Amino acid sequence: MSDTGAERRPAGELESSVLAALWTAGKPLTPGQVQQALGTSLARTTITTILSRLYEKGSVTRRRSGRGYAYTPTADAAGLTARRMHSELEKDEDRSTVLARFVSQLRDEDEQLLRSLLEGGAE
């Protein structure tokens, strides 16, 4: 086994890092600018691939910037987490069971917060 395999990070971790760089910037960034913001040795092509995947998932939007694109997150971290949760719920036909199991695994504080939100309380 080569050493390069040990350096490989999960795609989700890379996506999270790229999104964090975009949120911090507060403005659209090109892949090169994301690379600089991350201060990483990742190749620009790797950053571009990650941004393309995020675009396909609807996590970022893009607009033309020169010959490439500049990317902006579609939501803050909480909004993207909510979108992922909704997406997972959509994958199962037995929504009632999925929701029941989700709620049964909540901590007491989270269950109370959910109840409050469902009753029209503030976040």
N, C-alpha and C positions, 0 to 999 in steps of 0.2 A: 504494500500500500504506500502511495507517495505522500509526501508532506502537504501537497496542495489540497488534498481532500480534507485535511484537518483544518485548513483555513476557511473552508467553505461555510458560509452562514445560511441559515434557513431563509427562504424567500420572504416570509412574513416579517422577519427581523429587518431585512433590507428595505422592504416596503415601508415599515414603520419609521425607519431612519430617514428615508427620502421624504415622507410626509411631514415628519418633524422639521426638516430643513425648510420645506415650503411654508409651514405654519409660522416658523420663526421669521422668515423673510417678509411675510406679509405682502408680497407682490409676486407676479409671475416670474418663474426662473427657467432658464434653459438647462438642458442636461449638464453643460459645462459649469454653469453657476451652481447647480446642485452639488456637483462634484467638489467644487471649491468650498461650498458651505459645509460639506461633510468632513472636509480635510482628510479624505481617505485615499487609499491607493487603488480603489475600484476604478476600472476602466470606464471611460465615458460611454462606451457601447453598453456596458452593464447597466449604468444609470439610465440610459435611454430605454433599454429593455424593461426595466422596472417601471419607468414612467409610462411606457406603452401599456403594460399590464394594468397599472392603476387607472389609465384612461379607459381601457376596455371594461373594467369593473365599475366605472362611473365614479371613482374616488377623486379624480382630477379632471379638469377641463384643460383644453389647450388652444392656443392661438398661434398663428404664424409669427415667427420671429426670424427674419433672415431666411436661410434655407431650411431651418428646422422649426421647432415649436418651443413655446414657453408655457409652462404648466402652472396651474393654480388648483388648490384643493377645493372640492365642491362643498365641503362642510368642515366643521371643527372636529376634534377627536371624538367627542360624545355623539355627534351626528353620524359619523362614519361607523361607530360601534353600533348604534341603533339600526343603521342600514344593514349591517352584517347580520344582526339578530333577526331582523325582518326577513332577510334573504334565506336564512336557515329555516325559519318557520314556514316559508313558502315551499320548501322542498318536501315537506311531509303532508300527506293527505289527512292524517289524523291530528289536526291542529289542537283539538281538545286535549288529547293525551299529552302532546308535546308541551302545551301551556301548563297543564296540571303538574307535570314533572318539573318543569322550570320553576314554578311557584313553590313547589314542595321543597326545593333545594335552596331557596333563598334564606339568607340570614334574617333574623327577626326584624332588624332595623330596615333592611331592604323591603321586606314584606309590608311593613308599616308605611314606608315611603310609597310603594306601589299602590297601596290602598288609598292613600291620601291623593295621589295623582289621579287615580280612577274616579275618585269622588269630586274631582275638580279643584283640588288643592294646588298650591304653587309648587314649583320645582325646588 
